[in-house]
């Protein structure tokens, strides 16, 4: 959702973004998802993963958040891949591999 509000005589954009969730968590010290800093952890570990796995990845964390806001499906893909990896590890563990 994106909208406009009038704030102190100036029209400002209001948009639900991942960055907004992080800012909320940083400001309040509480998670926007009712669990301990999920958004902050997920964004930071995703960023660090990209950084260490891709030597040519040079974006700052701020630039990364901009891209995440522009392409939120990246987070879904990352989360799905992490879940599959965890599921595969648990399956191997159960099989004694």
Rosetta blueprint (number, residue, H / E / L):
1 X L
2 X E
3 X E
4 X E
5 X E
6 X E
7 X E
8 X L
9 X L
10 X E
11 X E
12 X E
13 X E
14 X E
15 X E
16 X L
17 X L
18 X H
19 X H
20 X H
21 X H
22 X H
23 X H
24 X H
25 X H
26 X H
27 X H
28 X H
29 X L
30 X L
31 X L
32 X L
33 X L
34 X L
35 X L
36 X L
37 X L
38 X H
39 X H
40 X H
41 X H
42 X H
43 X H
44 X H
45 X H
46 X H
47 X H
48 X H
49 X H
50 X H
51 X H
52 X H
53 X H
54 X L
55 X L
56 X L
57 X L
58 X L
59 X L
60 X L
61 X H
62 X H
63 X H
64 X H
65 X H
66 X H
67 X H
68 X H
69 X H
70 X H
71 X L
72 X L
73 X H
74 X H
75 X H
76 X H
77 X H
78 X H
79 X H
80 X H
81 X H
82 X H
83 X H
84 X H
85 X H
86 X H
87 X H
88 X H
89 X H
90 X H
91 X H
92 X H
93 X H
94 X H
95 X H
96 X L
97 X L
